[in-house]
């Protein structure tokens, strides 16, 4: 039976470390603290929830919140103007544009206007380029991939020399996490919708990172005994026994897989809490760089 990787407990530990550093710097620098700006465009309930959680988490560790809320009729120029305002504000060390944006706004063009030094989501081409280039050092690493590696490290899972299979090749999770595993000397295979005989490829994995967004796609017979499973997927499935009429599941069939794996993350409570913890730490790192500490 697999050991359950408690992402909430590990994220809480990460956030406590961030809070301690923020408190230390505030005492040394006359009350100066990191600042995180969030730009929310439109009235999507899920986006509003995510922003509220991020703001609450930032406040709890002592990071100052800045927020701009705009109607879904806002133009691209309006959103870019807010980005530029925060780029120029020395009290803001991280800028996050909550995605998705309304369909008339070109997301990539907005993200490219964020200063790479304040791109704590790690989505600016300059930061992605640094991640994939040798000799340049990291800028900011996307939060969810960084959280995946942090979970492995804090659980004591060895990456070096292991066969790592990543399901999914998105810019936000699949590609960056594959690069992080490669940098740690894992032997990495990235799978996608055109991969032939996917179950047999997955069965080679010592470490599996599932990030395809398909509910319970990965079955227990796809897994090698003893595999470490990191499930990034968050999918809603109908469940009339729940008050909201649905429950959240991952990309892996958790109940069956935990009988085969050595370690596995639950959904919810696995990777999700780590994403916000890494966002806070990226904001702290930006503050450290701004103050040369």
C-alpha positions as CSV (number, residue, x, y, z in Angstrom):
1,X,0.0,0.0,0.0
2,X,1.4,3.4,-1.1
3,X,2.5,6.1,1.4
4,X,0.3,9.1,0.8
5,X,2.2,12.3,0.0
6,X,0.6,15.0,2.1
7,X,0.9,18.0,-0.1
8,X,-0.9,20.3,2.4
9,X,1.5,19.4,5.2
10,X,4.5,20.0,3.0
11,X,3.1,23.2,1.6
12,X,2.4,24.4,5.2
13,X,6.1,23.8,6.0
14,X,7.2,25.7,3.0
15,X,4.9,28.6,3.8
16,X,6.2,28.7,7.4
17,X,9.7,29.0,6.1
18,X,8.7,31.8,3.8
19,X,6.9,33.6,6.7
20,X,10.0,33.3,8.9
21,X,12.2,34.9,6.2
22,X,9.7,37.7,5.5
23,X,9.6,38.5,9.2
24,X,13.4,38.5,9.4
25,X,13.8,40.8,6.5
26,X,11.0,43.2,7.7
27,X,13.0,43.6,11.0
28,X,16.3,44.2,9.2
29,X,14.9,46.5,6.4
30,X,12.7,48.9,8.4
31,X,9.5,47.1,7.8
32,X,10.0,46.4,4.1
33,X,8.2,43.3,2.9
34,X,7.6,41.6,-0.5
35,X,4.7,42.8,-2.5
36,X,2.5,40.6,-4.8
37,X,0.2,42.2,-7.4
38,X,-2.7,40.2,-8.8
39,X,-4.7,41.4,-11.9
40,X,-8.1,39.8,-12.2
41,X,-10.1,40.4,-15.4
42,X,-13.8,39.4,-15.5
43,X,-16.1,37.6,-13.1
44,X,-15.3,33.9,-13.4
45,X,-16.1,32.3,-10.0
46,X,-13.2,29.9,-10.2
47,X,-10.7,32.7,-10.9
48,X,-12.2,34.8,-8.1
49,X,-11.7,31.8,-5.8
50,X,-8.1,31.3,-6.8
51,X,-7.3,35.0,-6.4
52,X,-8.9,35.0,-2.9
53,X,-6.8,32.0,-1.9
54,X,-3.6,33.5,-3.1
55,X,-4.3,36.8,-1.4
56,X,-5.1,35.0,1.9
57,X,-2.0,32.9,1.7
58,X,0.2,36.0,0.9
59,X,-1.3,37.9,3.9
60,X,-0.6,34.9,6.2
61,X,3.1,34.9,5.5
62,X,3.4,38.7,5.6
63,X,3.5,39.5,1.9
64,X,1.7,42.7,1.0
65,X,-1.2,42.4,-1.5
66,X,-1.9,44.6,-4.4
67,X,-5.0,43.9,-6.5
68,X,-6.6,45.2,-9.7
69,X,-10.0,43.9,-10.6
70,X,-11.3,44.8,-14.1
71,X,-14.5,44.0,-15.9
72,X,-14.5,41.5,-18.7
73,X,-15.0,44.3,-21.1
74,X,-11.6,45.7,-20.3
75,X,-9.4,46.1,-23.4
76,X,-6.0,44.5,-23.9
77,X,-4.5,48.0,-23.6
78,X,-6.2,48.5,-20.2
79,X,-4.7,45.2,-18.9
80,X,-1.3,46.0,-20.2
81,X,-1.4,49.4,-18.6
82,X,-2.0,47.8,-15.2
83,X,0.9,45.4,-15.8
84,X,3.2,48.3,-16.7
85,X,2.0,50.2,-13.6
86,X,3.1,47.3,-11.4
87,X,6.3,46.9,-13.3
88,X,7.3,50.4,-12.3
89,X,6.2,50.1,-8.7
90,X,9.3,49.3,-6.5
91,X,7.0,48.0,-3.7
92,X,5.7,45.2,-6.0
93,X,8.0,42.2,-6.4
94,X,5.7,39.8,-8.1
95,X,3.0,40.2,-10.7
96,X,0.4,37.6,-11.4
97,X,-2.2,37.9,-14.2
98,X,-5.0,35.4,-13.3
99,X,-5.7,33.1,-16.3
100,X,-7.8,32.6,-18.3
101,X,-8.3,36.1,-19.7
102,X,-11.5,37.0,-21.7
103,X,-11.3,35.7,-25.2
104,X,-10.7,39.1,-26.8
105,X,-7.5,39.5,-24.9
106,X,-4.3,37.8,-26.2
107,X,-2.9,36.1,-23.1
108,X,0.7,35.6,-24.3
109,X,1.0,39.3,-25.3
110,X,-0.1,40.3,-21.8
111,X,2.3,37.9,-20.1
112,X,5.2,39.1,-22.2
113,X,4.7,42.6,-20.9
114,X,5.3,41.5,-17.3
115,X,8.9,42.3,-16.3
116,X,10.8,39.0,-16.2
117,X,12.2,40.0,-12.8
118,X,8.6,40.2,-11.4
119,X,7.2,37.2,-13.3
120,X,6.7,35.0,-10.3
121,X,4.4,32.7,-12.2
122,X,7.5,31.8,-14.4
123,X,5.6,32.1,-17.7
124,X,7.5,34.9,-19.4
125,X,9.5,33.6,-22.4
126,X,12.7,34.9,-20.8
127,X,12.2,32.8,-17.7
128,X,11.1,29.7,-19.7
129,X,14.2,30.2,-21.9
130,X,16.5,30.3,-18.9
131,X,14.9,27.1,-17.6
132,X,15.7,25.3,-20.9
133,X,19.1,26.8,-21.4
134,X,22.4,25.6,-19.8
135,X,24.6,28.2,-18.1
136,X,22.1,31.0,-17.6
137,X,20.7,30.0,-14.2
138,X,17.0,29.9,-13.4
139,X,14.9,33.0,-13.5
140,X,11.5,32.0,-12.0
141,X,10.3,28.4,-12.4
142,X,6.6,27.9,-13.0
143,X,5.0,27.2,-9.6
144,X,3.3,23.8,-10.2
145,X,6.4,22.1,-11.7
146,X,8.5,23.5,-9.0
147,X,6.0,22.2,-6.4
148,X,6.2,18.7,-8.0
149,X,10.0,18.6,-7.5
150,X,9.7,20.0,-4.0
151,X,7.2,17.2,-3.1
152,X,9.7,14.6,-4.4
153,X,12.6,16.2,-2.5
154,X,10.8,16.6,0.8
155,X,9.5,13.0,0.6
156,X,13.0,11.7,0.1
157,X,12.4,10.4,-3.4
158,X,15.6,10.1,-5.4
159,X,15.4,11.6,-8.9
160,X,18.9,11.0,-10.3
161,X,19.0,7.9,-12.5
162,X,15.3,7.2,-12.3
163,X,13.0,6.6,-15.3
164,X,10.7,9.6,-15.2
165,X,7.5,9.6,-17.3
166,X,5.6,12.9,-17.7
167,X,2.1,12.6,-19.1
168,X,1.3,15.9,-20.8
169,X,3.3,18.6,-22.6
170,X,1.7,21.8,-21.6
171,X,3.8,25.0,-21.2
172,X,2.5,25.4,-17.7
173,X,3.3,21.9,-16.3
174,X,4.4,19.1,-18.6
175,X,7.3,20.7,-20.4
176,X,8.8,22.6,-17.4
177,X,8.5,19.7,-15.1
178,X,10.2,17.4,-17.6
179,X,13.1,19.9,-17.8
180,X,13.4,20.1,-14.0
181,X,13.6,16.3,-13.8
182,X,16.1,16.2,-16.5
183,X,18.3,18.8,-14.7
184,X,18.2,16.5,-11.7
185,X,19.6,13.7,-13.9
186,X,16.4,11.8,-14.3
187,X,15.9,9.9,-17.6
188,X,12.7,11.6,-18.9
189,X,10.1,10.6,-21.4
190,X,7.3,13.0,-22.2
191,X,4.1,11.4,-23.4
192,X,1.2,13.1,-25.3
193,X,-1.9,12.3,-27.3
194,X,0.1,10.8,-30.2
195,X,2.3,8.5,-28.0
196,X,1.9,4.9,-29.2
197,X,1.1,2.1,-26.6
198,X,0.9,4.6,-23.8
199,X,0.3,2.1,-21.0
200,X,3.5,0.3,-21.7
201,X,5.5,3.5,-21.8
202,X,4.0,4.5,-18.4
203,X,4.8,1.1,-17.0
204,X,8.5,1.9,-17.4
205,X,8.3,4.8,-14.9
206,X,10.0,4.9,-11.6
207,X,8.4,8.3,-11.2
208,X,5.2,9.3,-13.0
209,X,3.9,12.8,-13.2
210,X,0.4,12.9,-14.6
211,X,-0.8,16.2,-16.0
212,X,-3.2,15.6,-18.9
213,X,-6.5,16.7,-17.3
214,X,-8.4,13.5,-18.0
215,X,-10.2,12.0,-15.0
216,X,-8.7,8.7,-13.8
217,X,-7.2,8.0,-17.1
218,X,-4.2,6.1,-15.6
219,X,-5.2,2.7,-14.4
220,X,-3.4,0.5,-11.9
221,X,-2.3,-2.0,-14.6
222,X,-0.4,0.8,-16.3
223,X,1.9,1.1,-13.2
224,X,5.1,-0.7,-12.3
225,X,5.1,-1.9,-8.7
226,X,6.8,0.7,-6.5
227,X,6.4,3.6,-8.8
228,X,6.1,7.1,-7.3
229,X,3.0,8.8,-8.6
230,X,2.6,12.6,-8.7
231,X,-0.9,13.4,-9.9
232,X,-1.3,17.0,-11.1
233,X,-4.7,16.6,-12.6
234,X,-7.8,18.2,-11.0
235,X,-11.0,17.0,-12.7
236,X,-14.6,17.3,-11.6
237,X,-16.8,14.1,-11.9
238,X,-20.4,13.8,-11.1
239,X,-21.2,12.6,-7.6
240,X,-24.8,13.0,-6.4
241,X,-23.7,12.2,-2.8
242,X,-21.8,15.5,-2.6
243,X,-23.6,18.8,-1.8
244,X,-22.2,20.4,-4.9
245,X,-23.0,17.4,-7.1
246,X,-19.5,16.6,-8.0
247,X,-16.1,15.6,-6.5
248,X,-12.5,16.2,-7.6
249,X,-10.3,13.4,-8.9
250,X,-6.9,13.3,-10.5
251,X,-5.6,11.9,-13.8
252,X,-4.8,8.6,-12.0
253,X,-7.3,6.1,-10.6
254,X,-6.2,6.7,-7.0
255,X,-7.9,3.9,-5.2
256,X,-6.5,1.3,-7.5
257,X,-3.1,2.9,-8.0
258,X,-2.3,3.2,-4.3
259,X,-2.2,-0.7,-4.1
260,X,0.7,-0.7,-6.6
261,X,2.6,2.6,-6.0
262,X,5.2,3.2,-3.3
263,X,4.1,6.8,-2.9
264,X,1.2,8.7,-4.4
265,X,-0.4,12.2,-4.1
266,X,-4.1,12.5,-3.5
267,X,-6.5,14.9,-5.3
268,X,-7.2,17.2,-3.7
269,X,-4.5,17.8,-1.1
270,X,-1.5,16.8,-3.2
271,X,0.1,19.1,-5.7
272,X,-2.5,21.9,-5.5
273,X,-1.3,23.4,-2.1
274,X,2.3,23.4,-3.4
275,X,1.4,25.7,-6.3
276,X,0.5,28.6,-4.0
277,X,3.4,27.8,-1.6
278,X,5.9,28.1,-4.6
279,X,4.2,31.4,-5.7
280,X,4.9,32.9,-2.3
281,X,8.5,31.7,-2.4
282,X,9.1,33.0,-5.9
283,X,7.8,36.4,-4.6
284,X,10.2,36.2,-1.7
285,X,13.0,35.4,-4.1
286,X,12.2,38.5,-6.2
287,X,12.3,40.6,-3.1
288,X,15.7,39.2,-2.1
289,X,17.0,40.0,-5.6
290,X,15.7,43.5,-5.5
291,X,17.5,44.1,-2.2
292,X,20.6,42.0,-3.0
293,X,20.1,39.7,0.0
